[in-house]
Structure formats: structure tokens, C-alpha cells
Amino acid sequence: MRASNASPRAGRMNRIDNSLVNVIGSSPIAPKQAKYIETSHAPNTVGPEMMPPGRNNAGSVVRRAIACRGPISTQCARFEGNPTAMYSSISAQVIAAPGWVMVVASSDMGAHRIGTGDRHGPCGRRLPSVTGVAVAVVLFTRDLRVHDNPALVGALAAADRVVPLFVLDDSILQGGFAAPNRVHLLVDALVDLRAALQARGGDLVVRRGDPATEVAEIVAATGSATVHVAADVSGFAQRRAARLQTAVEAAGAELVTHPGPPIVAPGTVLPTGGDHFKVFTPYWRAWERVRHRRAVLAAPDHVRLPEGIDPGDIRDAALLVDGAPSPELVRGGEHAARTRLDAWIEHGLAHYDELRDLCAVDGTSALSPALHFGCLSATEVAARCDGRPGGEPFVRQLAWRDFHHQVTAAFPAIAGSDYRPRGDRWDDDPQTFDAWTQGRTGYPIVDAAMRQLLATGWMHNRARMIAASFLVKDLHHDWRRGAAHFAHWLADGDIAQNSANWQWIAGTGNDTRPNRVFNPLRQAERFDPAGAYVHRWVPELTGVAAPGVHRPWTLAAAERPAAYPARIVDHDVAAAAFLARRTGGGEQQRLPI
């Protein structure tokens, strides 16, 4: 198996066929007697003459257990295949009976060389493949799908039996990041993933607790040799990966990391003299050159679970998190996501560039929740959109996601600390903040956006920028408060995307024009010209036509709906005050957006 970011043993991990277990010069070792061993060295060569009789020594590829005498000492031996063989690099399992070393391998000449190498398993641990079943664990995190899942494919290539595992992390469920909308979509995704695995003969094993502890227990119970997981970029994910590494190694297995949510992994492309790109345009050019490196992987046909594993229950979301979800929250899971993707490619993609900023139109894919949970692979989405009308501007938005991933990987504190501190002094007015969260600011385009969020758990991207700019640059609230509110309600509440976008709006992130201010009135007139978006989400204004619907305070008293609130700030005054604060009074001109 060739796996990205694997250990130096990357290669094809062979599974033993018990019918071919032979020991030259000795009787066969019973599978149940086989153990991992520690050995300081083994004989320098094991040539064709060591192969069992009756096998073709002239270059045919055979799977064999080859054995020879060797002392037992301090390190696990490593096997490397003949570079001229069908498989150019082979990592074989090393087992022993008293006085014997056995190498399980495939090569054109049986076995080519044995030497000392890195540790493959603890001394005395039973080797699952010699008992007839090689076992691996795949830990699902933000890759809840069977299509184009490198970690799942890697686990299936490494072992005969695979434990597909998801751990409901108590540090999330009992912390501030668990929110009703995302927990409901998570449960949808787990139910859907279980059904997909069961249709292939397997199941989804669900546990609750600390992922590192639960993985270690599964490894111990099954004798798994490898644990496969997708990489991720947030500070939380990086800390989880470190704990996993320690726990898996202590359990005697190997942690193998595979490509995660990004199409282009952080660090794949770098600017001259830097550890990550800070400006999108040069990143986009570099990203375009390398993004086709990984092929889209097919969903597996079969998944076999080890016997005796209790899959566990998937609990109802209401039992996992307090609070009700948004009433118009979409369904989650891979099946629903793929249906949405198919419809988007057929009916929406071609018109994406012309419609994407119109708030009232279904002109965006709305795939962000599926991408957040990994119910869709961004790599597959990009591949399916490539070369189609509308494909390039849409794929560019996927590159923005990767841009934020690589920024977050380099700056894991992005959710709580300014990427580029500006020395801002923020207000703390609970009345204006509450008016913003409830969609009662008196600015209809802002209020429509905030009410859409509460009702659906999603918000149009253009509306997100307008609403976020209003909070930070009109109401002078800390961007972190807005990001936290979005994170609570957004079904796609992703640390990298949510935090990076809020910092972009606040001018503390990767915006090359940090003092830009979105004018909600101009934005409304450009991107909701007929007022349809406002009419949909602010029913108090349904009977008010454009352009007055965007400026209700200008209407005659008899035409102004009494139920709709007065505006809480004057945009021109508030924006000028923000710029004066940000620039120390030296810049009073707002950018006309």
C-alpha cells in the first residue's frame, strides 16, 4: 500500500496466506504460536534457494512465508522488497518461533534482504495476520463518507479486516463547540455512514469518550497493527493527533496519516522564505499547479469487520446536546450530500459566476456543511466540476478553503487571536449585540441574513460578509463574539473557515485592504435589488417594495411597518468612527463597497 504521509515503511503490507506458511529446515510454525519478536539482526540474505520447493524461482511473484535462523535481541527487523520486483517497496511482518525469524513477503525472488529497522510491533504481541486475520482500524473524523476516503482505502489495503471507528469526543460534546445544528447533522452523517458500511458487509463502530483512549482499546481488543486517520489542521485536531500518536504507539500499533479535508495539504506549496501563503492570489497560482496530484478513489466494494466487535449505538442528537436545531435545517449524510452535488452540477454550476452573489437566488452550491463533515470530498467535488461551464470560478472557492486551511495549520490560534493585530478597542454593548443576533438592527439586509441563520443553520456567503462587517465596523464589536455566534448556529461551523473569514472581515486576517467597510445599503441594492431576500426573511417588510424596503426609515410614517425596529446606528457615522479608531483619526475615507 502506498499512503501519503506514511512512515518510512510505506509500501505494500502483505497479508499471509496460511496455506503457504512454510519454514525451511523446520516444521511449520502453528499460527497461534507466532509472535512479534525483537531482533538485533537477521541473516544478510535470503535468496531463491530458501523458497519452498516447487515454486518458480525465475521471477514469478509469489506470496510466501520464508524463514531462517537468527538471534533474538533488541529491535524489530525490517524487510525491503527487491527494487526490481512488481512491488518496489514492501514492508513485511516479522514473526518468530524459538530460534527462528520468519518474513512474510511478496517478491519476484521470494525475499531479497532482511535488516534492522523501525519498530513494527511490541515484543510478545500476537500477530493478527498469522492467526489468519490482519486487522486495521480507520478512525473517522471529518471524513464521514465511503467515496474518495483515503484513510478508509488505506486501512482496507493494509488488512483483511477493518474496524471503521467513530468516537463521540466528550471534549467536544461537553465543551463550547457542540451545537444543536452540527450535532444533528453529525448524527445524520453517522447513520448514513453506518448504512453504507453495512451495505458493504461491514459496520460503523461507535464509541464515546477520549478518541486516543478508545482507539487504544480497540487496538488492544483486535490486535490491530495499524490505525489510519485523516490529517486535519486546527489546533484542536493537532493536539488530538499528538495524543493519538502516543496512545497508538503505546498499544503497539502504527498511526498512519492520510490526506484530510484540503485538496492541497498545508505545506505542499510554500512561498519563498515563508511557511505559508499570506495572500490568496499567489497561493491560487501555486495551488493550481499541484492540485491534480491525488486521484479520486472509488468507494470500496467490501468491508469486513473483525468478529466479536460490538458496533455500539448511535444515540439520538437530542440526547447528545441541549437545545433544538434550526427548524429548516437540511438533512446530513453522504447520500443527501451526493444528491445535492449531482443537482448542483446539472442545474447550478454553469450559472455560478453570474448568480453567486445574489442573496435571494439559489446560485451557490450550499455544499459547505457536507464539506465540513467530510460527507463530500473536496477533491472529488473539484474533479467533477473541472472543465464544465462555471467550473473555474467555483473551484477557485474551494481553493479559498485550502488557503484558510494552510493559514490555520501555520497559525492554530486563529479562532482566538488576531492573525495581524491592529490594536483595536472594541465596544461591549449587550443591547446592540443582541439586536444583531436576533436580526433586529433596523438594516433589512443585515436582519434578513441573521434570521436566515437562525432558521436554517446556513447563510448566503454574500450575506455573511455584510452581516459580519456590520457587527465589527458599524457596531464596533469584537470579531470573536460574532465568530462564536456563527459557530453556534452554522451547520458548516468550521474553525478554519469561520475564523479566517471573520478575521478577513475584521481586517486582522488575510485581507490586503484591512480597513474596507461593507456599506449595507449599497450591498443590498446590488445583491438584493428587488428586495426578495429581505421579503423572504423579514416578513414585517413583505409589503414594502424596493428600493424603500432597504431603507425603511426613509418611508413616510403611514408606509413604515410598525413592527419593524428603527435602525440602531447611522451607518455613515458608525463607519467613520471605526476608521478613526483603526487609523488613529488619520483616515476618514470609507471604501465604496
C-alpha positions in Angstrom: 0.0 0.0 0.0 1.3 3.4 -0.9 -0.1 6.0 1.6 0.6 9.7 1.8 2.4 10.9 5.0 3.0 7.3 6.0 6.0 6.1 7.9 9.3 5.1 6.3 7.8 1.6 6.0 5.4 2.9 3.3 4.9 0.1 0.8 2.7 -2.8 0.3 1.8 -4.5 3.6 1.3 -8.2 2.8 -1.3 -10.5 4.2 -0.2 -14.0 4.9 -2.0 -16.9 3.3 -1.9 -19.7 5.9 -1.8 -22.4 3.2 1.6 -21.1 2.2 3.3 -20.9 5.6 6.4 -23.0 5.4 9.6 -23.0 7.4 12.7 -24.1 5.6 14.6 -26.7 7.6 12.0 -27.0 10.3 8.4 -27.9 10.8 5.8 -25.2 10.1 5.0 -22.8 12.9 1.4 -23.1 14.1 -0.3 -19.7 13.6 -1.3 -19.4 17.2 2.3 -19.7 18.3 3.5 -16.8 16.1 4.6 -13.7 17.9 6.3 -10.3 17.1 9.9 -10.5 18.0 12.7 -8.2 18.8 15.9 -8.9 16.9 19.2 -7.1 16.5 19.9 -8.6 13.1 19.0 -11.4 10.8 20.9 -13.2 8.1 22.0 -10.8 5.4 20.3 -12.5 2.5 17.5 -14.9 1.9 17.7 -16.0 -1.7 15.6 -18.1 -4.0 17.2 -21.2 -2.6 15.3 -20.5 0.7 11.9 -20.7 -1.1 9.8 -23.8 -0.6 10.2 -26.5 -3.2 8.0 -26.4 -6.2 7.9 -22.7 -6.6 9.1 -20.7 -9.7 12.3 -19.0 -8.9 12.7 -17.3 -12.2 10.8 -14.2 -11.4 7.2 -15.1 -10.8 5.6 -13.1 -8.0 4.7 -15.3 -5.1 3.4 -14.7 -1.6 5.4 -16.7 0.9 6.4 -17.1 4.4 10.2 -17.5 4.3 12.1 -18.5 7.5 15.7 -18.7 8.6 17.6 -18.9 11.8 18.7 -15.7 13.6 19.3 -14.4 17.1 16.6 -12.7 19.1 17.7 -9.4 20.6 16.7 -5.8 20.7 15.0 -4.4 17.6 12.3 -5.4 15.2 13.7 -6.5 11.8 12.6 -4.8 8.6 12.2 -6.3 5.2 12.6 -4.4 2.0 11.5 -5.9 -1.3 13.6 -6.3 -4.3 13.5 -2.9 -6.2 13.1 -4.9 -9.5 10.0 -6.7 -8.1 6.4 -6.0 -9.0 6.2 -4.1 -5.8 9.2 -1.8 -5.4 8.9 -1.4 -1.7 7.5 -4.0 0.6 7.2 -3.8 4.4 6.8 -7.3 5.7 5.7 -8.5 9.1 8.3 -10.2 11.1 7.4 -13.1 13.5 9.3 -15.8 15.2 9.3 -19.1 17.0 12.2 -20.1 19.2 15.4 -19.6 17.2 13.6 -18.7 14.0 12.8 -15.5 12.2 10.0 -15.6 9.6 9.4 -12.9 7.0 6.1 -12.7 5.2 6.6 -11.0 1.9 5.9 -10.8 -1.8 8.7 -10.5 -4.3 9.9 -11.8 -7.6 12.7 -13.8 -5.8 10.8 -14.7 -2.6 12.7 -12.4 -0.3 15.6 -10.1 -1.0 17.1 -8.7 2.2 16.4 -8.6 5.9 17.9 -5.9 8.1 17.2 -4.0 11.3 14.7 -1.2 11.1 11.9 0.6 12.8 9.6 -1.0 15.3 6.6 -2.8 13.9 5.0 -4.2 17.0 5.7 -4.9 20.6 7.6 -8.0 21.7 5.2 -10.7 22.6 2.1 -9.3 20.9 0.1 -11.8 18.8 0.4 -11.1 15.1 -3.2 -11.0 13.7 -2.2 -11.9 10.2 -0.6 -15.1 11.2 -3.8 -16.1 13.1 -5.5 -15.7 9.7 -6.8 -12.2 10.0 -4.9 -8.9 9.6 -6.7 -6.1 11.3 -6.5 -2.3 10.9 -8.5 0.5 12.4 -9.8 3.5 10.5 -10.7 6.4 12.7 -13.3 8.6 11.0 -13.1 12.3 12.0 -14.2 14.9 9.4 -14.3 12.3 6.6 -17.7 10.7 7.1 -18.1 9.0 3.7 -17.1 5.9 1.8 -16.4 7.6 -1.5 -12.9 9.0 -2.0 -11.8 8.3 1.5 -8.0 7.8 1.6 -8.0 6.7 5.2 -10.6 4.0 4.6 -9.0 2.8 1.4 -5.6 2.7 3.2 -6.9 0.6 6.0 -8.6 -1.8 3.6 -5.3 -2.2 1.7 -3.4 -2.9 4.9 -5.6 -5.6 6.4 -8.1 -8.3 5.8 -10.4 -7.0 8.5 -11.0 -3.3 9.3 -12.6 -1.6 12.3 -14.4 1.6 11.0 -14.5 3.6 14.2 -16.0 6.9 15.2 -15.6 8.3 18.6 -18.0 10.9 20.0 -15.5 13.1 21.7 -16.5 14.2 25.2 -14.2 17.2 25.0 -16.4 18.5 22.1 -19.8 17.3 23.4 -19.1 18.8 26.8 -17.3 21.8 25.5 -18.4 25.0 23.9 -18.1 23.8 20.3 -21.0 21.3 20.4 -24.1 23.0 18.9 -27.6 21.6 18.1 -27.4 22.1 14.3 -24.0 20.4 13.9 -24.7 17.6 16.3 -27.9 16.8 14.4 -26.1 16.8 11.1 -23.3 14.7 12.7 -25.9 12.0 13.8 -27.4 12.1 10.3 -23.9 11.5 8.8 -23.1 8.7 11.2 -26.4 6.9 10.5 -25.8 7.3 6.8 -22.2 6.1 7.1 -23.2 3.0 9.1 -25.8 2.1 6.4 -23.2 2.5 3.6 -20.7 0.3 5.5 -23.4 -2.3 6.3 -24.3 -2.5 2.6 -20.7 -3.5 2.0 -20.6 -6.2 4.7 -19.2 -4.1 7.5 -20.4 -1.7 10.1 -19.6 1.6 11.9 -18.2 1.1 15.4 -19.3 4.0 17.6 -17.8 4.8 21.0 -17.9 7.8 23.3 -15.0 9.3 25.3 -11.5 10.3 24.5 -10.5 9.3 21.0 -7.0 8.3 21.9 -8.2 6.1 24.8 -11.0 4.5 22.7 -8.6 3.8 19.8 -6.1 2.2 22.0 -8.7 -0.1 23.5 -9.9 -1.2 20.0 -6.3 -1.9 19.1 -5.8 -4.0 22.2 -9.0 -5.9 21.6 -8.4 -6.7 18.0 -4.6 -6.9 17.7 -4.6 -4.2 15.1 -1.3 -3.4 13.5 -2.2 0.0 12.0 -4.5 2.9 12.8 -5.5 5.1 9.8 -6.7 8.6 10.2 -7.1 11.7 8.0 -5.0 14.7 8.7 -6.6 18.0 9.9 -5.4 21.5 10.6 -7.0 23.1 13.6 -5.2 23.5 16.9 -7.7 21.0 18.4 -7.0 18.5 15.6 -3.3 18.8 16.0 -3.5 18.2 19.7 -5.8 15.2 19.1 -3.3 13.8 16.6 -0.4 14.1 19.1 -2.5 12.1 21.7 -3.4 9.5 19.1 0.2 9.1 18.2 1.2 8.4 21.8 -1.7 6.1 22.5 -1.4 4.1 19.4 2.4 3.6 19.7 1.9 2.6 23.4 -0.7 0.0 22.2 1.9 -1.5 19.8 0.4 -0.3 16.6 1.4 2.3 14.0 -0.6 5.5 13.3 -0.8 6.2 9.5 -2.0 9.7 8.5 -3.7 10.2 5.1 -4.8 13.2 3.2 -7.5 15.2 5.0 -10.1 17.8 4.1 -8.0 20.0 1.8 -7.4 19.3 -1.8 -3.9 20.5 -1.4 -2.5 19.8 2.0 -0.9 22.6 4.0 2.8 22.8 3.3 2.5 21.3 -0.2 3.1 24.7 -1.7 5.1 27.4 0.0 6.1 30.9 -0.7 9.8 31.8 -1.0 11.1 32.2 2.5 7.9 31.5 4.3 6.0 28.7 6.0 2.6 29.5 4.4 1.0 31.9 2.0 -0.5 35.1 3.5 -2.1 36.4 0.3 -4.6 34.4 -1.7 -3.7 35.3 -5.3 -0.1 33.9 -5.3 -1.4 30.9 -3.4 -4.1 30.3 -6.0 -1.4 30.2 -8.8 0.7 27.7 -6.8 -2.4 25.7 -5.9 -3.5 25.4 -9.5 -0.1 23.8 -10.4 -0.3 20.9 -7.9 -4.0 20.2 -7.2 -4.3 17.2 -9.5 -1.7 15.1 -7.6 -4.3 12.8 -6.0 -6.7 10.8 -7.9 -10.3 10.4 -6.7 -10.7 7.0 -5.0 -13.6 4.7 -5.6 -15.8 3.6 -2.7 -14.9 0.1 -1.6 -16.9 -2.9 -2.6 -16.5 -4.8 0.6 -15.6 -4.1 4.2 -15.1 -6.9 6.7 -15.3 -6.3 10.4 -13.4 -8.5 12.9 -15.7 -10.9 14.7 -16.8 -10.1 18.2 -16.8 -6.3 17.9 -19.9 -4.6 19.3 -20.7 -1.8 16.9 -22.4 0.3 19.6 -25.4 2.6 19.3 -25.8 5.9 17.5 -27.7 8.0 20.0 -30.3 10.5 19.1 -28.9 14.0 18.7 -31.3 15.3 21.4 -29.5 13.1 23.9 -26.1 14.4 23.0 -26.7 18.2 23.0 -29.0 20.7 24.7 -31.2 22.9 22.5 -33.3 22.5 19.4 -31.9 22.7 15.9 -32.9 25.3 13.4 -36.4 24.5 12.1 -35.3 24.5 8.4 -32.0 22.6 8.9 -31.1 20.4 6.0 -30.5 16.6 6.3 -27.0 15.5 6.7 -25.0 12.5 5.5 -23.2 11.3 2.4 -26.3 10.2 0.4 -28.0 13.6 0.8 -24.7 15.4 0.0 -24.1 13.5 -3.2 -27.7 14.1 -4.3 -27.2 17.8 -3.7 -23.8 17.7 -5.6 -25.4 15.9 -8.6 -28.2 18.5 -8.8 -25.8 21.4 -8.4 -23.6 20.2 -11.3 -26.6 19.6 -13.5 -28.5 22.7 -12.8 -26.5 25.3 -10.9 -22.8 25.2 -11.8 -23.0 26.7 -15.2 -24.6 29.9 -13.8 -22.4 30.1 -10.7 -20.3 33.1 -11.6 -23.3 35.3 -12.6 -25.6 34.3 -9.7 -23.4 33.5 -6.7 -23.7 37.0 -5.1 -27.4 37.3 -5.4 -28.7 36.7 -2.0 -32.3 35.6 -2.9 -31.2 33.2 -5.6 -30.2 29.6 -5.1 -27.0 30.4 -7.0 -24.4 28.7 -4.7 -23.9 25.0 -4.1 -24.8 25.1 -0.4 -22.3 22.2 0.0 -20.4 23.7 2.8 -22.0 21.6 5.6 -21.2 18.4 3.6 -17.6 19.6 3.1 -17.3 20.4 6.8 -18.2 16.9 7.9 -16.4 15.3 5.0 -19.6 13.8 3.6 -18.2 15.0 0.4 -14.5 15.1 -0.6 -13.4 18.5 -1.8 -11.0 16.6 -4.2 -13.9 14.8 -5.8 -16.1 17.9 -6.0 -13.3 19.8 -7.8 -12.7 16.9 -10.1 -16.3 16.7 -11.1 -16.6 20.4 -11.7 -13.4 20.7 -13.7 -13.8 21.6 -17.4 -17.5 22.4 -17.0 -19.1 25.8 -17.6 -18.8 27.7 -14.3 -16.2 25.2 -13.0 -13.2 27.5 -12.7 -14.8 30.2 -10.5 -16.4 27.5 -8.3 -13.2 25.6 -7.9 -11.5 28.9 -7.0 -13.8 29.0 -4.0 -12.6 25.5 -3.0 -9.0 26.9 -3.2 -10.1 29.6 -0.7 -11.0 26.8 1.7 -7.5 25.3 1.2 -5.9 28.8 1.7 -7.6 29.1 5.0 -6.6 25.5 5.9 -2.9 26.3 5.4 -3.2 29.6 7.3 -4.8 27.7 10.2 -2.2 25.0 10.1 0.5 27.7 10.5 -1.5 29.7 13.0 -3.6 27.3 15.1 -4.7 30.1 17.4 -6.7 31.6 14.6 -10.0 31.1 16.5 -9.0 33.3 19.4 -6.0 35.5 18.5 -5.6 38.2 15.8 -3.6 36.9 12.9 -2.5 40.5 12.3 -3.1 42.6 15.4 -4.4 46.1 14.8 -4.6 47.4 18.3 -8.4 47.6 18.1 -10.5 48.7 21.0 -13.9 47.0 20.9 -17.2 48.0 22.5 -19.2 45.8 24.8 -22.8 46.9 24.4 -25.1 43.9 25.0 -28.1 45.7 23.5 -26.6 46.2 20.1 -25.1 42.8 20.1 -28.4 41.1 20.9 -30.1 43.2 18.2 -27.6 41.9 15.7 -28.0 38.2 16.8 -31.8 38.5 16.6 -32.0 40.2 13.3 -33.4 43.5 14.7 -30.8 46.1 13.7 -33.1 48.1 11.5 -31.0 47.4 8.5 -33.1 44.9 6.5 -30.3 43.1 4.6 -28.4 42.5 7.8 -31.6 41.3 9.6 -32.5 39.0 6.8 -29.1 37.4 7.0 -29.2 36.9 10.7 -32.8 35.5 10.6 -31.8 33.1 7.8 -29.0 31.8 10.0 -31.4 31.1 12.9 -34.0 29.5 10.7 -31.7 27.3 8.6 -28.3 27.0 10.1 -26.8 28.4 7.0 -26.3 31.8 5.5 -25.6 33.0 2.0 -21.9 33.9 1.6 -22.5 37.5 0.5 -24.9 38.0 3.4 -22.2 36.6 5.8 -19.8 39.3 4.7 -22.5 42.1 5.0 -23.6 40.9 8.5 -20.1 40.4 9.8 -18.9 43.8 8.6 -21.9 45.4 10.2 -21.1 43.9 13.6 -17.4 44.8 13.6 -17.3 48.0 11.7 -20.7 49.6 12.4 -21.3 48.3 15.9 -17.6 48.0 16.9 -17.9 44.6 18.5 -15.0 42.2 18.7 -15.0 39.8 15.7 -14.5 36.9 18.2 -18.1 37.4 19.5 -19.5 37.3 16.0 -17.5 34.2 15.2 -18.7 32.5 18.3 -22.3 33.2 17.4 -21.8 32.0 13.8 -20.1 28.9 15.2 -23.0 28.1 17.4 -25.6 28.3 14.6 -23.8 27.4 11.4 -24.2 23.8 10.2 -20.8 24.3 8.4 -19.2 25.9 11.5 -15.6 25.1 10.7 -12.8 26.5 12.8 -10.5 27.3 9.8 -13.2 28.8 7.5 -15.3 30.6 10.1 -12.4 32.1 12.0 -10.3 33.0 8.9 -13.3 34.7 7.2 -14.2 36.7 10.3 -10.6 37.9 10.6 -10.7 38.8 6.9 -13.7 41.0 7.6 -12.3 42.5 10.7 -9.1 43.4 8.9 -7.0 41.3 11.3 -6.6 38.4 8.9 -5.5 38.0 5.3 -7.3 40.9 3.6 -4.9 43.2 1.8 -7.3 46.1 2.4 -8.0 45.7 6.2 -10.0 48.9 6.6 -12.6 48.1 4.0 -16.2 48.6 5.3 -19.2 47.0 3.7 -22.0 49.5 3.2 -25.2 47.5 3.9 -27.3 49.8 1.7 -25.1 49.6 -1.4 -24.7 45.9 -0.8 -28.5 45.4 -0.6 -29.1 47.4 -3.7 -26.5 45.4 -5.7 -27.2 41.9 -4.4 -30.9 42.0 -3.5 -32.2 44.6 -6.0 -35.8 43.6 -5.8 -35.8 43.0 -2.1 -36.7 39.3 -2.5 -34.2 38.2 0.1 -35.5 40.7 2.6 -39.1 39.8 1.8 -38.3 36.1 2.5 -36.7 36.5 5.9 -38.2 39.8 7.2 -41.9 39.3 6.9 -42.6 42.7 8.5 -41.4 44.2 5.3 -43.2 41.9 2.8 -45.4 44.7 1.6 -42.7 47.2 1.1 -41.2 47.4 -2.5 -37.7 48.1 -3.4 -35.8 50.3 -3.1 -37.6 51.5 0.0 -37.5 48.0 1.6 -33.8 48.5 2.1 -34.3 52.0 3.8 -37.5 51.8 5.7 -36.6 54.8 7.9 -37.0 56.9 4.8 -40.6 55.9 4.3 -43.5 58.1 5.3 -44.9 57.2 8.7 -48.0 55.7 7.2 -45.9 53.4 5.0 -43.4 52.3 7.6 -44.3 48.9 9.2 -44.7 49.5 12.9 -43.5 46.0 13.8 -40.1 46.6 12.2 -37.5 48.2 14.5 -35.8 51.5 13.9 -32.1 51.4 12.9 -29.8 51.2 15.9 -26.9 53.2 14.3 -26.3 55.5 11.4 -24.0 53.6 9.1 -22.1 56.7 7.8 -21.4 57.9 11.3 -20.6 54.4 12.7 -18.2 53.5 9.8 -16.4 56.8 10.1 -15.9 56.3 13.8 -14.5 52.8 13.2 -12.0 54.1 10.7 -11.0 56.9 13.0 -10.3 54.3 15.7 -8.5 51.9 13.5 -6.3 54.6 11.9 -5.9 56.9 14.9 -8.0 59.5 13.2 -5.7 59.8 10.2 -8.1 58.1 7.7 -11.7 59.2 7.3 -12.5 57.9 3.8 -14.5 54.7 3.5 -14.0 52.3 0.6 -17.1 52.4 -1.6 -18.3 48.8 -1.4 
